[in-house]
Every structure is written in structure tokens, then in C-alpha cells.
């Protein structure tokens, strides 16, 4: 009578080649996850949470001429909420957001749809050309456009004089917000275009083929298939734009040197906090302004998400 025998195999390995983990192996696997996350958590704690906590601590104190540093609780926050410079700075960046972001995202959407259509020649060259401004540091971009905006030696001003036309005052009080919006748009259209273009490339080709068989043209496909599929990507770019708009700093800071009568040290809330900390030496009040600015960004971002979710569920 023949009996079935089990083939010799290394310890812990099954006949089908798979390994069998004991309790010790499973526990080691569970411990591996936190170890992989640990470097990020350490850096997050040291470079984000610790400075944030220290800034919150500073915002509760006030430097006084008599008595030194004193605990004032929420007095700095009450002062900031009635500070006209801070409130005007918030209002300017809010207006900047309303003007600049729709134009930037519309251009990014048009470029992404045009590249995805496959009808453009030299599409890779065009895509690279649109994205290149994002690779230019914002400081360099602001300096470059500041030279172009110059009323004396700028090329626009010289061209206007040669054509006997009025010199455009890009750095005047009525034009400066649009000039800043133009710089930021030039910088970030390519970045947002890449996000939208990448989202378009994930749409299954079968949807396009089915729509073409039903007689849908290019415009109908873009409206009924591509745009609905782009909603998550558009929401992501919109959130990034909210954060970036309310943190506007580099462009007004650099243009302030050539237009000091138009751009003040409190032109934006972020610039105001910088001026308080490094020029006025009011570190405690600067921390308070920074915290309130962060709160405004959180509220604006939540409002955008809430509005989008309501439209999606409607």
C-alpha cells in the first residue's frame, strides 16, 4: 500500500512556494509601517508643528516698553481684527483672487484641452514652452516683469514713445493689481495646465470611441466627457490657488522697490506680517497676524470645498 509523502521543503515554506508567517513575522510586518512613516513624522513635527506651536505661544504675549514681555491672552487677536492695515491687506488679496484665479485656470484648461485634442503640431514643444515659466523662480519673474513694466526704460514705455502713444502706467495705483495678476498668471498657468492635462490622459479611450460612434463631435466630447472628468483636478488647482493667492508675497515685495508710493509695506497680509517681524520688530503681533491669515485661508478653502460638494450633490 502506497502512502502519500510530503516533499521536503525549507522551514516555513508551503508546497506551492508561498511562505507562512508566524506570529513573529506578522508583528515585524506591523512594526515596519510606522518605521517607514517615522522620518516624515519627525520632519513634520520639527519643521511644521514645533514652529507653529512656538508662533502660537508668541502670539499670546506682547513686548512693552515698561515691564518687558507680558502675557496678554487674546488681546493681540482683538487688535488685529480691528487693524485697518491687516483688513485692507486681506481685502486686496481677496480681490486679487477673484480677478486672477479665474483667468489663470481658464487659460490652463484651454491649453490642456488643446494639447489633449491631438490636433496641435509640435505639441511637446508647446507644452514645454507653456510650462517653462513655472520653472523660473518667482523672484526672477518679478524682477523681469518689473523691468518690462518700467515707465522710463521698459520696452513697453519705449515702444509707446516711438509710436507717439501714451505710456502705459503698469505700476500706477489703478494698474498695479492687474500687473501683479499678470505676473502670477504667467508663472502658474503651465503648472495648472500639467495637472489638468495629466487628468485628461487618465480618461479611458473607450469613452471617446463610444461617444464618436453616437455621433458626438470634438466640442460635445469636451463638454460632456472631458470637463466632468476634470472636476477633481480643477478642484485641486482651485485649492492651490486659494492658498497661493492669500499668501501673495514675492511679487509685491520686489515691485515695492520700484513703486513705493503704490505698494506699501502692508499691501498684502503676508507682507504686513513680514514687515512687522523684520522691520518693526513686533514679533508677537506678527505671529498673531500670521495665525489669522492662516485661519482665513482655512475658511476660504473650506468654503470652496463646501460649495463644490453642494453643486456635485445637487
C-alpha positions in Angstrom: 0.0 0.0 0.0 1.4 3.3 -1.1 1.2 6.3 1.2 1.4 10.0 0.1 4.6 11.7 1.2 5.2 15.3 1.7 8.1 16.8 -0.4 10.9 18.2 1.6 10.8 22.0 1.8 12.5 24.7 3.8 11.0 25.5 7.1 8.0 27.8 6.8 7.6 27.3 3.0 4.5 25.6 1.6 4.4 23.2 -1.3 3.1 25.9 -3.6 6.1 28.1 -2.9 4.4 30.7 -0.6 5.8 31.4 2.8 3.9 31.0 6.0 4.5 33.8 8.5 4.3 33.1 12.2 3.3 35.5 14.9 6.8 36.9 14.9 6.7 37.6 11.2 3.3 39.3 11.4 4.4 41.5 14.2 7.5 42.5 12.3 5.3 43.5 9.4 3.1 45.6 11.6 6.1 47.4 13.0 7.5 48.1 9.5 4.8 50.5 8.7 5.4 53.0 11.4 9.2 52.8 10.8 8.6 53.9 7.1 6.4 56.8 8.3 8.7 57.8 11.1 11.1 60.1 9.0 8.2 62.1 7.7 6.6 62.4 11.1 9.8 63.6 12.7 10.3 66.2 10.0 6.7 67.2 10.2 7.0 67.7 13.9 10.3 69.6 13.8 9.7 71.8 10.8 5.9 72.4 11.0 4.2 71.6 14.3 7.0 72.9 16.5 7.3 76.3 14.8 3.6 76.5 14.6 3.3 75.9 18.3 6.0 78.4 19.1 4.3 81.0 16.9 1.0 80.4 18.8 2.9 80.9 22.0 4.4 84.2 20.9 1.0 85.5 19.8 -0.2 85.4 23.3 2.5 87.9 24.6 3.3 91.5 24.0 6.5 93.4 24.2 6.1 96.5 26.3 8.4 99.4 27.0 7.8 99.1 30.7 7.7 95.7 32.2 9.1 93.8 29.2 7.2 90.9 27.7 3.8 90.4 29.3 1.1 87.8 28.8 -1.9 89.4 27.1 -4.0 86.5 26.1 -6.1 87.2 23.0 -5.6 91.0 23.1 -3.3 90.8 20.0 -6.0 89.0 18.1 -8.6 91.6 19.0 -6.2 94.3 17.9 -5.5 92.6 14.6 -9.2 92.2 13.8 -9.6 95.9 14.1 -6.3 96.8 12.4 -7.2 98.6 9.1 -3.8 97.7 7.5 -4.4 94.0 8.1 -8.0 94.1 6.9 -7.1 96.1 3.8 -4.4 93.6 3.0 -6.9 90.7 3.3 -9.3 92.6 1.1 -6.6 93.2 -1.6 -5.7 89.5 -1.8 -9.3 88.5 -1.9 -9.8 90.9 -4.9 -6.7 89.5 -6.4 -8.1 86.0 -6.1 -11.3 86.9 -7.7 -9.6 88.6 -10.7 -6.5 86.4 -11.2 -7.6 82.8 -10.5 -10.5 82.5 -13.0 -8.3 83.8 -15.8 -5.4 81.6 -14.9 -7.5 78.4 -14.6 -9.4 79.2 -17.8 -6.1 79.5 -19.7 -4.7 76.3 -18.2 -7.9 74.5 -19.1 -7.9 75.8 -22.7 -4.2 74.8 -23.1 -4.8 71.3 -21.6 -7.8 70.6 -23.8 -5.9 71.8 -26.9 -2.9 69.6 -26.1 -5.1 66.6 -25.4 -7.1 67.0 -28.6 -4.1 65.8 -30.6 -4.7 68.5 -33.3 -1.7 70.7 -32.4 1.6 70.3 -34.2 4.7 70.2 -32.1 2.6 69.5 -29.0 5.6 68.6 -26.9 7.3 71.8 -27.7 4.2 73.8 -27.0 3.6 72.0 -23.7 7.2 72.6 -22.6 7.0 76.3 -23.6 3.9 76.8 -21.5 5.4 75.0 -18.5 8.8 76.7 -18.6 7.7 79.9 -16.8 6.9 77.8 -13.7 10.5 76.7 -13.6 11.5 80.4 -13.3 11.8 81.4 -9.7 9.2 83.9 -8.6 11.9 86.4 -7.6 13.4 86.3 -11.1 10.0 86.6 -12.7 9.1 89.6 -10.6 12.4 91.3 -11.4 11.9 90.6 -15.1 8.4 91.9 -15.3 9.3 94.9 -13.1 11.8 95.8 -15.8 9.2 95.3 -18.5 6.7 97.5 -16.6 9.2 100.3 -16.1 7.9 103.7 -17.2 11.3 105.0 -18.1 13.4 102.3 -19.7 10.9 99.5 -20.0 10.3 98.2 -23.6 6.6 98.9 -23.4 7.2 102.5 -22.5 9.9 103.0 -25.2 7.7 101.4 -27.8 4.8 103.7 -26.8 7.1 106.7 -27.1 8.3 105.6 -30.5 4.8 105.3 -31.7 3.7 108.6 -30.1 1.3 106.7 -27.9 0.5 107.3 -24.2 3.0 105.5 -21.9 1.1 102.7 -20.0 1.5 103.1 -16.3 1.6 99.5 -15.2 2.9 100.4 -11.8 0.2 103.0 -11.0 -2.4 102.6 -8.4 -5.1 101.7 -10.8 -3.0 99.1 -12.7 -0.8 97.5 -10.1 -3.2 94.8 -9.1 -3.6 93.7 -12.7 0.1 93.8 -13.2 0.6 91.5 -10.2 -2.1 89.2 -11.5 -0.3 89.1 -14.9 3.0 88.0 -13.3 1.4 85.3 -11.2 -0.7 84.1 -14.2 2.4 83.9 -16.4 4.1 81.8 -13.7 1.4 79.3 -12.8 -0.6 78.7 -16.0 1.8 75.9 -17.0 1.8 74.3 -13.6 -2.0 74.1 -13.5 -2.1 73.0 -17.2 0.1 70.0 -16.4 -2.3 68.9 -13.6 -5.3 69.2 -15.9 -3.5 67.6 -18.8 -2.4 64.6 -16.6 -6.1 64.2 -15.5 -7.2 64.2 -19.2 -4.8 61.4 -20.0 -6.4 59.1 -17.5 -9.8 59.2 -19.2 -10.4 55.8 -20.9 -10.2 55.8 -24.7 -13.4 53.7 -24.8 -15.4 56.7 -23.7 -14.2 58.7 -26.7 -14.9 55.8 -29.1 -18.4 55.3 -27.7 -19.2 59.0 -28.0 -17.8 59.1 -31.6 -20.0 56.2 -32.5 -23.0 58.0 -31.2 -22.1 61.0 -33.4 -20.6 63.3 -30.9 -18.1 65.8 -32.2 -15.0 67.2 -30.6 -16.8 70.0 -28.8 -19.5 67.6 -27.5 -16.9 65.2 -26.2 -15.0 68.0 -24.5 -18.2 69.3 -22.8 -19.8 66.0 -21.9 -16.8 63.8 -21.1 -13.6 65.8 -20.5 -15.0 68.6 -18.4 -16.9 66.4 -16.0 -13.8 64.2 -15.6 -11.7 67.2 -14.8 -13.8 68.3 -11.8 -11.5 66.7 -9.2 -8.4 68.2 -10.9 -10.0 71.6 -11.2 -10.9 71.5 -7.5 -7.3 70.7 -6.6 -5.9 73.6 -8.7 -8.6 75.9 -7.2 -7.5 74.9 -3.6 -3.8 75.5 -4.5 -4.8 78.9 -6.0 -6.7 79.9 -2.8 -3.6 79.1 -0.7 -1.2 80.8 -3.1 -3.4 84.0 -3.5 -3.7 84.7 0.2 0.0 84.1 0.7 1.0 86.6 -2.0 4.4 88.0 -1.1 7.3 87.8 -3.5 5.8 89.8 -6.3 4.6 92.8 -4.3 7.7 92.7 -2.1 10.0 93.1 -5.1 7.9 95.6 -7.0 7.6 97.7 -3.9 11.2 98.9 -4.5 10.2 100.5 -7.9 6.7 101.5 -6.9 7.0 102.5 -3.2 4.1 105.1 -3.5 1.7 102.4 -4.7 2.8 99.2 -2.9 3.0 99.8 0.8 4.6 97.6 3.4 1.1 96.3 4.3 -0.1 95.8 0.7 -0.9 92.1 1.5 -1.4 90.4 4.8 1.7 88.2 4.3 3.8 91.3 3.5 2.4 93.1 6.5 3.4 90.2 8.8 6.9 90.2 7.4 7.2 94.0 7.9 6.0 93.7 11.5 8.5 91.0 12.3 11.7 92.1 10.5 11.2 95.9 10.2 9.1 96.9 13.2 10.5 94.1 15.5 7.0 93.3 16.6 7.4 89.6 16.6 4.4 88.8 18.8 2.0 90.8 16.8 3.4 89.4 13.5 2.7 85.9 14.8 -0.8 86.9 15.5 -1.3 88.3 12.0 0.2 85.2 10.6 -2.2 83.0 12.6 -5.2 85.0 11.5 -4.1 84.8 7.9 -3.8 81.0 8.2 -7.3 81.0 9.6 -8.6 83.0 6.7 -7.0 80.5 4.3 -8.6 77.6 6.1 -12.0 79.2 6.0 -11.7 80.1 2.3 -10.5 76.6 1.4 -13.4 75.0 3.3 -15.9 77.4 1.6 -14.6 76.3 -1.8 -14.9 72.6 -0.9 -18.3 73.0 0.6 -19.6 74.9 -2.5 -18.2 72.2 -4.8 -19.7 69.4 -2.8 -23.1 71.0 -2.8 -23.0 71.5 -6.6 -22.0 67.9 -7.0 -24.8 66.6 -4.8 -27.4 68.9 -6.4 
